Amino acid sequence: MALSPDDKDFFAKVENGLKLAIQRLYEQKAANNEMAIISVNGEIKHVSARELLEKEKQEKH
């Protein structure tokens, strides 16, 4: 079953909202010098939120 244009627009908005929420979470954790818990290929990792933000910033450029 194909998605209608309205459904595609809705899912795009949800995806963008989730990305924004994750970005803000990492920013808040970085401001408090906290670790972020992520999954890499099913393996749980604890990484610096600041490092995640720096890596994301480098990948955008």
Secondary structure as UniProt FT lines:
FT   HELIX           5..31
FT   TURN            32..33
FT   STRAND          35..40
FT   TURN            41..42
FT   STRAND          43..48
FT   HELIX           49..60
//
